[in-house]
Amino acid sequence: MISAADYARYDGLGLAELVQRREVTPLELLETAIAAAERLQPQLNAVVMPMHEIARARAATALSGPFAGLPFLAKDIFQEYAGVPASYGCRALKNARLAPAEHAEIVERWLRAGVVVFGRTNVPEFGAKGITESQAWGPCRNPWNPAHTPGGSSGGSAAAVAAGIVPIAGANDGGGSIRIPAGHCGLFGLKPGRGRTPQGPHFMERMHGAVIDHVLTRSVRDSAAMLDATHGPEVGSLFHIAPPERPYLDEVGRDPGRLTIAFSTRSPIGTAVDAEAMQAVRNTARLLESLGHHVEEAEPEIDGMQLGKDFITMWFATCAATMDEVKRRTGSGNDGFELDTHAMAAFGRATRANTYVEGYLRWNDYARRLGEFHQRYDLFLTPTLALPPARVGEIRTPGWQQAVLRVLMALHLEGLVLKTRIVEQMVQENLKWVPFTQLANLTGTPAMSVPLHWTADGLPLGVQFGAAPGGEGLLIRLAAQLEQAQPWAQRRPPVHAAA
């Protein structure tokens, strides 16, 4: 049996190498991971659906692939495991315990890479928030300070990786849900570009391709190697994105050259940006200059408020469609869903079809303007988060707003509300913590959060880099250079498997 301290010293590839050298067995790794998850569950609430017996049976079989024998956690949304119920953070689905007949394609590829999935991680209802505090499972907490959120929607996965339960966990990103929790928890979080990893078999593109699956990791090389194992088209893919020039793992340690990098600390929706977030970017800019890169202040000519409104329009409409589908599948009434979800769905249903399409057509404008920007700049640097990680419950909808929402929905006044300036207020209120991440989703471009800053209170606050389409390799090259120049793996939170 490997000790918790020894287990936590290795990244995913490192543990897989131990298995390959027969210094440890997959079952021994699994039992260490399960013990860590169970010990830390009362403090973090990260793993909400254990799969221990399924995992033990798999660990006893012959495994192959670059991560053969590695304990792994999947996110409890879009990453279905055959025969295991998925709750999506929703009471209706949790109670119905509907189990898929087949793996999601991304899970199938993870399994072919050799991982042993032993649980599903905590998410907000339908992954619709940047925090992980569902009524179905209760709040997930940040290992760096359990009074604070690990972010969302991949909050459970981020907490588990940061706490050393696993070195890699499944995540996905439709508005920042890989990068946001990475920024909260001191992790590396790469959001690949649209179409880079599979979405099937139940979806070909979620939210017009704004959503993408990948992982959260402590090391850059784990993220690169897992992308090698999962990228590429699947049966029914709507388009085939150009393959990388070389394996992504080969980008780790490869000289990125002298890059021209633009940076901005201005919130694109006009909300406040904390001094710590601005300092994180300035410190990163100085680090980049010391590595030989050219850094200057600039930003793409994009109306950030309009982009935020178009994002919220799509988000609310998707929430409405998801809620209606869950009602059909489970037979649940309104009591199976949270009030905030009801409100988002109600605004989604009240949105006129032409308004939705007009917003979607503007995605092309944003992509075009960002493409023009990337003709001048290799990368775009911003804070990942505008504000430090919130305390658990801090972003909860106030009681008076809940009362107003109930009245609006009872009187079916959502359509009238959408015609007022309240929509802009909704955008600012919903996105003020995370106004920088949605651009990459709507344009389909790759982006990453890199853990280069901790606040005076000891909380992580990541910085974000965005690249042009197909720029995953460039992002990995730079991330690996930054990881070597300013290592973060040795930093451990107070709540940790090895503590």
C-alpha positions in Angstrom: 0.0 0.0 0.0 1.4 3.4 -1.0 1.3 6.0 1.8 -0.8 9.1 1.4 2.3 11.3 1.5 4.1 9.3 -1.2 0.9 9.2 -3.3 0.5 13.0 -3.2 4.1 13.5 -4.4 3.4 12.3 -7.9 1.3 13.7 -10.7 -0.8 11.4 -12.9 1.9 10.3 -15.3 4.2 9.8 -12.3 1.8 7.4 -10.6 1.2 5.6 -13.9 5.0 5.1 -14.2 5.0 3.5 -10.8 2.4 1.1 -11.9 4.3 0.3 -15.1 7.5 -0.4 -13.1 5.4 -2.6 -10.8 6.4 -0.6 -7.8 2.7 -0.3 -6.9 -0.5 -1.9 -8.2 -3.6 -0.1 -9.5 -5.6 -1.5 -6.6 -3.1 -0.1 -4.1 -3.4 3.3 -5.7 -7.1 3.1 -5.8 -7.4 2.2 -2.1 -5.2 5.2 -1.2 -7.3 7.5 -3.3 -10.6 6.1 -1.8 -9.2 6.5 1.8 -8.2 10.1 1.0 -11.6 10.9 -0.5 -13.5 9.5 2.4 -11.3 11.2 5.0 -11.6 14.6 3.4 -15.3 14.3 2.3 -16.7 15.9 5.6 -14.4 19.0 5.1 -14.7 19.4 1.3 -17.8 17.5 0.0 -16.1 17.0 -3.3 -17.1 13.4 -4.3 -20.9 13.0 -4.2 -21.4 9.7 -6.0 -18.8 7.1 -5.1 -18.2 4.2 -7.5 -15.8 2.1 -5.3 -16.9 -1.4 -6.2 -17.0 -0.6 -9.9 -13.5 0.9 -9.6 -12.1 -2.1 -7.6 -13.3 -4.5 -10.3 -11.7 -2.4 -13.0 -8.4 -2.1 -11.0 -8.2 -5.8 -10.9 -8.2 -6.2 -14.7 -5.3 -5.7 -17.2 -5.1 -2.0 -17.9 -3.2 -0.3 -20.7 -2.6 3.3 -21.8 -0.5 6.3 -20.7 -2.5 6.5 -17.4 -2.9 2.8 -16.8 -4.0 2.3 -13.1 -4.5 5.9 -12.3 -7.4 6.7 -9.9 -9.7 9.3 -11.5 -12.9 11.2 -10.8 -15.5 12.3 -13.4 -17.6 15.4 -13.2 -21.3 14.8 -12.5 -22.5 16.5 -15.6 -22.0 15.4 -19.3 -19.4 12.8 -18.3 -21.8 9.8 -18.1 -20.5 6.4 -17.0 -22.5 3.4 -18.2 -24.8 2.0 -15.4 -24.0 4.9 -12.9 -26.7 7.5 -12.3 -25.8 11.1 -13.1 -27.5 13.9 -11.1 -26.2 17.1 -12.7 -26.5 18.6 -9.3 -30.3 18.4 -9.5 -32.7 17.0 -7.0 -35.0 15.6 -9.6 -32.3 13.6 -11.3 -30.7 12.6 -8.0 -34.0 11.1 -6.8 -34.8 9.5 -10.2 -31.4 7.7 -10.3 -31.5 7.4 -14.1 -28.4 5.4 -15.3 -27.1 5.8 -18.9 -26.7 2.7 -21.0 -23.3 3.8 -22.4 -20.3 5.8 -21.6 -19.9 9.4 -22.8 -17.3 9.4 -25.5 -14.9 11.5 -23.4 -15.2 8.9 -20.6 -14.6 6.1 -23.1 -11.4 7.8 -24.2 -10.3 8.3 -20.6 -10.9 4.6 -19.9 -8.9 3.7 -23.0 -6.1 5.8 -21.5 -6.2 3.4 -18.5 -7.8 5.5 -15.7 -9.9 3.9 -12.9 -12.9 6.1 -12.3 -14.1 5.7 -8.6 -16.6 8.6 -8.3 -18.4 11.6 -9.6 -17.8 15.1 -8.3 -20.0 17.8 -7.0 -21.4 20.4 -9.4 -24.0 23.2 -9.2 -27.4 22.4 -10.6 -27.0 21.9 -14.4 -23.5 23.4 -14.1 -25.2 26.8 -14.3 -23.1 28.7 -11.8 -19.5 29.7 -11.1 -19.9 28.3 -7.6 -20.6 24.7 -6.4 -23.4 25.0 -3.9 -26.4 22.8 -5.0 -29.3 22.1 -2.8 -29.1 18.5 -4.0 -25.7 17.8 -2.5 -24.7 20.8 -0.4 -21.8 23.2 -0.9 -18.3 22.0 -2.0 -15.5 23.8 -0.2 -12.0 25.0 -1.1 -9.1 23.1 0.3 -7.1 26.4 0.7 -9.8 27.6 3.1 -13.0 25.6 3.5 -15.0 28.8 4.3 -14.6 29.7 0.6 -15.9 28.2 -2.6 -13.7 26.2 -5.0 -15.6 27.9 -7.9 -17.7 26.1 -10.4 -19.0 24.5 -12.2 -16.2 21.9 -11.9 -15.8 22.7 -8.2 -15.8 19.2 -6.9 -13.2 18.1 -9.3 -11.0 21.1 -8.5 -11.3 20.6 -4.8 -10.4 16.9 -5.2 -7.3 17.6 -7.3 -6.1 20.5 -5.1 -6.5 18.4 -2.0 -4.4 15.5 -3.5 -7.3 13.0 -3.7 -6.4 12.6 -7.4 -3.9 14.3 -9.6 -6.4 14.6 -12.5 -10.2 14.9 -12.6 -12.7 15.4 -15.3 -14.1 18.9 -16.0 -15.9 20.8 -18.7 -16.2 24.4 -19.6 -19.2 26.3 -21.1 -18.5 29.8 -19.7 -15.3 29.2 -17.7 -16.0 26.1 -15.7 -12.5 24.6 -16.1 -10.7 27.9 -15.8 -12.7 29.4 -12.9 -12.2 26.5 -10.4 -8.6 26.2 -11.5 -8.2 29.9 -10.7 -9.9 29.3 -7.3 -7.9 26.2 -6.3 -4.3 26.8 -7.6 -4.5 24.3 -10.5 -3.7 24.3 -14.2 -6.9 24.4 -16.2 -6.8 24.2 -20.0 -10.0 24.8 -22.0 -9.4 23.3 -25.5 -10.9 24.9 -28.5 -14.2 24.1 -30.0 -14.3 20.6 -31.4 -11.0 19.5 -30.0 -12.5 16.9 -27.7 -15.6 14.8 -28.2 -19.1 15.6 -26.9 -21.1 12.5 -27.9 -22.9 10.3 -28.1 -25.8 12.3 -26.7 -24.6 15.6 -28.0 -22.5 16.7 -31.0 -22.2 20.3 -29.8 -23.5 21.6 -26.5 -24.5 25.3 -26.6 -23.4 25.6 -30.2 -20.0 24.3 -29.3 -19.4 26.7 -26.4 -19.0 23.7 -24.0 -15.9 21.5 -24.2 -14.6 18.6 -22.0 -11.2 18.2 -20.6 -9.5 17.9 -17.1 -8.2 19.8 -14.2 -4.6 19.0 -13.2 -1.7 20.0 -10.9 0.9 19.6 -13.7 1.0 20.9 -17.2 2.2 17.6 -18.6 -0.8 15.7 -17.2 -3.1 18.0 -19.0 -1.1 17.7 -22.3 -0.9 13.9 -22.1 -4.7 13.6 -21.4 -5.4 15.8 -24.3 -3.3 13.5 -26.5 -5.5 10.6 -25.3 -8.8 12.3 -26.0 -8.6 14.8 -28.9 -10.0 14.1 -32.3 -13.3 13.6 -34.1 -15.9 11.0 -33.2 -18.7 9.4 -35.2 -21.1 12.1 -36.2 -18.7 15.0 -35.6 -20.1 18.2 -37.3 -16.6 19.2 -38.4 -13.0 17.9 -38.0 -10.7 20.4 -36.4 -7.1 20.3 -37.8 -5.0 17.9 -35.7 -2.0 19.2 -33.7 1.4 19.5 -35.4 2.9 17.1 -32.8 1.7 15.3 -29.6 0.7 17.8 -27.0 3.0 16.1 -24.5 5.9 17.0 -26.8 5.1 20.7 -26.3 6.0 20.5 -22.7 9.6 21.8 -22.4 9.6 23.0 -26.0 10.8 26.6 -26.4 7.7 28.8 -27.0 10.0 31.4 -28.7 9.6 35.2 -28.1 5.9 35.8 -27.9 4.0 39.1 -28.2 1.4 39.1 -25.4 -1.3 41.6 -24.8 -2.8 42.1 -21.3 -5.8 43.8 -19.7 -7.1 44.1 -16.2 -10.3 45.9 -17.2 -13.6 44.1 -16.7 -15.3 43.8 -20.1 -18.7 44.4 -18.5 -17.6 47.5 -16.5 -17.6 45.8 -13.0 -14.9 46.1 -10.4 -11.7 44.2 -10.5 -9.9 43.5 -7.2 -6.5 44.9 -6.7 -5.1 41.4 -6.1 -6.4 40.3 -9.5 -4.8 43.3 -11.2 -1.5 42.6 -9.3 -1.6 38.9 -10.4 -1.6 40.1 -14.1 1.1 42.7 -13.5 3.3 40.2 -11.7 2.8 37.7 -14.6 3.6 40.4 -17.2 6.9 41.0 -15.4 7.6 37.3 -15.3 6.9 37.0 -19.0 9.2 39.9 -19.8 12.0 38.3 -17.7 11.5 35.2 -19.9 12.1 37.3 -23.1 8.5 37.9 -24.2 7.1 41.2 -25.3 4.1 42.3 -23.2 1.9 45.4 -23.7 -1.5 46.6 -22.6 -4.2 46.1 -25.2 -7.5 44.3 -25.7 -9.7 43.3 -28.6 -12.3 45.7 -29.8 -15.3 43.8 -28.6 -18.4 45.1 -26.8 -18.1 43.1 -23.6 -21.5 44.0 -22.2 -23.2 42.9 -25.5 -21.1 39.7 -25.4 -22.2 39.1 -21.8 -25.9 39.7 -22.7 -25.6 37.2 -25.6 -23.9 34.7 -23.3 -26.6 35.1 -20.7 -29.4 34.7 -23.4 -27.9 31.5 -24.6 -27.3 30.3 -21.0 -30.8 30.9 -19.8 -32.4 29.4 -22.9 -30.2 26.3 -22.5 -31.3 26.1 -18.8 -34.9 26.2 -19.9 -34.5 23.4 -22.4 -32.5 21.3 -19.9 -35.1 21.7 -17.2 -37.9 20.8 -19.5 -36.1 17.7 -20.6 -35.4 16.6 -17.0 -39.1 17.0 -16.2 -40.0 14.8 -19.1 -37.5 12.1 -18.1 -38.1 12.1 -14.4 -41.8 13.1 -14.1 -40.6 15.7 -11.5 -42.6 18.8 -10.7 -41.2 22.2 -10.0 -40.1 21.1 -6.5 -37.3 19.1 -8.1 -35.3 22.2 -9.0 -33.8 25.2 -7.3 -35.5 28.7 -7.5 -32.5 30.2 -9.3 -32.8 27.5 -11.9 -36.5 28.2 -12.3 -35.7 31.9 -12.7 -33.0 31.3 -15.4 -35.3 28.9 -17.2 -38.2 31.4 -17.0 -36.1 34.1 -18.6 -34.9 31.6 -21.2 -38.5 30.7 -22.1 -39.5 34.4 -22.3 -36.7 35.1 -24.8 -38.0 35.5 -28.4 -36.5 33.2 -31.0 -35.4 36.1 -33.2 -33.6 37.7 -30.2 -31.8 34.4 -29.5 -30.7 34.0 -33.1 -29.6 37.7 -33.3 -27.4 37.1 -30.3 -26.0 33.8 -31.7 -25.1 35.5 -35.0 -23.0 38.1 -33.1 -20.8 35.2 -32.0 -19.3 35.5 -35.5 -18.5 39.1 -35.0 -16.7 38.4 -31.7 -14.7 35.6 -33.3 -13.8 37.8 -36.2 -12.6 40.7 -34.0 -10.7 38.3 -31.7 -9.1 36.8 -34.8 -8.0 40.2 -36.0 -6.5 40.9 -32.5 -4.6 37.6 -32.6 -3.0 38.7 -35.9 -1.1 41.2 -33.8 -0.8 39.3 -30.5 0.1 35.7 -29.9 -1.8 35.5 -26.6 -4.2 37.6 -24.5 -3.5 37.8 -20.7 -6.2 38.7 -18.2 -7.2 37.8 -14.6 -9.1 34.5 -14.5 -11.2 35.9 -11.7 -12.1 39.5 -11.1 -12.5 39.0 -7.4 -10.8 36.6 -4.9 -12.7 33.3 -4.2 -16.0 34.1 -2.4 -17.0 32.7 0.9 -19.5 29.8 0.7 -23.0 31.4 0.6 -21.8 34.8 -0.3 -23.1 34.6 -3.9 -26.5 33.2 -2.8 -29.5 35.0 -4.2 -30.7 37.3 -1.4 -34.1 36.6 0.2 -35.7 39.8 -1.2 -34.6 38.9 -4.7 -36.0 35.4 -4.3 -39.3 37.0 -3.4 -39.3 39.2 -6.4 -38.4 36.3 -8.7 -41.4 34.3 -7.4 -43.7 37.2 -8.1 -42.4 37.8 -11.6 -42.8 34.1 -12.5 -46.2 33.9 -10.9 -47.4 36.8 -12.9 -45.5 35.7 -16.1 -43.7 39.1 -16.3 -40.4 37.7 -17.5 -40.9 39.0 -21.0 -41.5 42.5 -19.8 -38.4 42.4 -17.6 -36.2 41.3 -20.6 -37.2 44.6 -22.3 -35.7 46.7 -19.6 -32.2 47.6 -18.5 -32.6 44.9 -15.8 -30.9 42.6 -18.3 -27.7 44.5 -18.1 -27.9 44.4 -14.3 -28.4 40.7 -14.5 -25.3 40.3 -16.6 -23.3 42.4 -14.2 -24.6 40.6 -11.2 -24.2 37.1 -12.6 -20.7 37.7 -14.2 -19.1 40.2 -11.9 -16.9 37.6 -10.3 -15.9 36.0 -13.6 -16.3 38.5 -16.5 -13.2 37.4 -18.4 -13.9 33.7 -19.3 -16.9 33.7 -21.6 -15.1 35.3 -24.6 -13.2 32.0 -25.3 -16.4 30.0 -25.1 -18.4 32.1 -27.6 -15.4 32.4 -30.0 -14.5 28.7 -29.6 -10.9 29.5 -28.9 -8.5 27.7 -26.4 -7.7 29.4 -23.1 -6.1 28.4 -19.8 -5.8 29.4 -16.2 -2.3 29.2 -14.7 -1.7 29.3 -10.9 0.8 32.1 -10.6 -0.7 34.2 -7.7 -1.9 33.7 -4.2 -3.7 36.5 -2.2 -2.4 38.0 1.1 -5.0 35.7 2.7 -3.5 32.6 1.1 -6.1 32.0 -1.6 -5.2 31.2 -5.2 -6.1 33.7 -7.9 -5.2 32.4 -11.3 -4.3 34.3 -14.5 -5.8 33.5 -17.9 -4.2 33.3 -21.3 -6.3 33.1 -24.5 -4.9 31.9 -27.9 -6.1 31.9 -31.5 -7.9 28.8 -32.9 -5.6 25.8 -32.8 -3.4 27.4 -30.2 -3.5 24.6 -27.6 0.1 23.6 -28.3 1.3 27.2 -27.8 -0.6 27.5 -24.6 1.0 24.3 -23.3 4.5 25.4 -24.3 4.1 28.7 -22.4 2.4 27.0 -19.4 5.3 24.6 -19.1 7.8 27.5 -19.3 5.9 29.3 -16.5 5.7 26.1 -14.5 9.4 25.8 -14.6 10.1 29.5 -13.9 7.6 29.8 -11.0 6.7 26.3 -9.8 3.4 25.7 -8.0 3.2 22.0 -7.4 5.0 22.2 -4.1 2.3 24.5 -2.7 -0.3 22.5 -0.8 -3.5 23.7 0.8 -4.2 23.2 4.5 -6.8 20.5 3.7 -4.8 17.9 1.9 -4.6 14.1 1.6 -0.9 14.1 2.8 -1.6 16.4 5.8 
